[in-house]
Amino acid sequence: MLIKIQVSTLRAVFISLAIFRCLFFVFVPGLYAADSDLKPGDTIGPHNWQKVQGMVGENLLNRIKAGYSFKIKEPTHYQRLKEYVEATEKYSGKVGLDSNGELVNYVAGLPFPKLDPGDPQAGIKLAWNFYWRWLGDDYKNGGSNKEGRIIRYAIEKDGSERRGTVVAHSIFTRSRVTIDPKPVIPGYEHIDWMQLRADEYPRDTSGTTTLEIRYADPNRQDDLYIYVPSIRRVRRAPPVQRCATISPSEFNFDDINSFNGKITNFNYRFLGERKTLANFSQKEAPFRRKTGDYLPLDEGWEIQEVYALEITPKDPNYCYPKKIVYMDKILFEPLWTMIWDKDGNYWKESFVLRTSTRLLDGRVVSTTGTAVIVNVQNGRSTVLTSPRAFNQGYQGSFFTLATLETVMRGGSIR
C-alpha cells in the first residue's frame, strides 16, 4: 500500500511539473531559445520558423509563420570604448550596493564588470550595468541621419501611417570619460543626465518641447517640463506622465532606450544568458519596408548572446507590471524588450536594430539604428530611426527652463 501511494504521488508530481512547464512557456514567450543549428546564409521563413522559436518576440514569430522571411548573416561585434574600459578598471573596485540597491562609490565606467550569475544581487547589478553603459558624454538623437533628426512613423492597425520628426539632445553630467570636464561637470554632481526633446513635424505637435532631468538622489523624482505651443505655457508634468504615450506613438518616456525608469523604483531578476536574433549592422537607416508595416525588407538578422533581465515595479500602479529586457553581453545595449499587462497578457514587444557611427576622432562605435515597438493588443506600431552623433560638446546650461522659454518666444533647440 505504501509503494502504491509513493508511485501515485510521484506520478502527480510529474504531471504537475509538466503542466507548469507548459504554462511557463505559454506565458513567457521568447524566454528560452530553441536548440538550433542556424548558420550565416540560412533563410528563415514559414517553412522552418521553429528554428528561431524563442529567439524572437512572440509577435515576430507569428509574422514569420505567416510569411515573413529573411537571411541569417554573420554577427557583428563591438568592443567597449578604450576610455570607458580605463574608467572601469580605475573605479569599479570600490563600487558596491547599499541595503536599498543604490550604487555606492560609483564614479564612471561599468559598475560591475564581473557579473556572477549565481550572485543573488545579479539582477540589480545587471540593471546598473545597463543604466551606466557607455552612451557618450552627450549625444544628439538622429544626429547622424541625413536629416539630422529622429524620423518616426506611427502605424495604425489599418496600415495608415503618420510621419513625424523630432530633435533631441542628451547630456551626462556624471560618469563622463571622453569630454572635459570629467568624470563630472562641477555643480551637476546631483544630476545623472538631462534631455531636451522637440517635435518638429507634423504641424499639430510642432514646437512641443520637453526638458527631462534625472537626479542622482534615489528619493527624488525626475523633473519633466513640457512647453505646449497651443497654450504658450511651460507645465511641470507629474511623475505619472512617464507612463503616458509620447503621441503619436506606442512609446512612453520609460520606453526610451528600452528601459528608462529610475533604477531604485523597480525590482530585478536575472534570468540568465540566451541567444536571440538581432542586427548590429543595419544597412539603411531608415530601412526599406512596405507602407503600413514595421518589418525591414532587406535587413538580415544575426545570432547574438544576451543577458535576460526581468523588471517589475515597486509601485503597483505603474503602467508596466512586467518587462523583460534582453541586452548584449558586451555593450549592455537592449536588443529585445517584452512587456506584459496586469492580467499577465502579452502586451508589447520591441526590438532595436543597430548600426555604426564615427566619433569626432574617427573611431567607429555602435549606435541605435532603428527601434520598433509593437502593441500586439491594439495592432499599432511605431518605427523610430535615430542613429546618434556622440560627444557634441553640450553645456549643462543648455538644459534649463530658460531654453524652454526661448522656444516659447519663437526660438529653436536645433
Protein Blocks (a to p, Z undefined) as FASTA:
>chain_A
ZZmmmmmmmmmmmmmmmmmmmmmmmmmghkaccddfbdehiacdfklmmmmgoiacfklm
mmmmnopacdddddddddddfklmmmmmmmmmmgccdfkopaehiabdjfblpacfklmk
lmmmmmmmmmmpcebjbdcehklgmnopacdddddfkopacddddddddddfehiakbcc
dfbdehilmpfbdcddddfbdfklgoiacdddddfblkbccddddddfklopacdddfkl
mmpccdddfbdfklgghiacdfklpccddebjcdddddfbbfbdcddddehiabdfkbcc
ddddddddddddfblkbmblbacddddfklopafbdcdddfkopafbdcdddddddddfk
opacdddfbdcdddfknopacddddddcehkopafklmcfklmmmmmnopafZZ
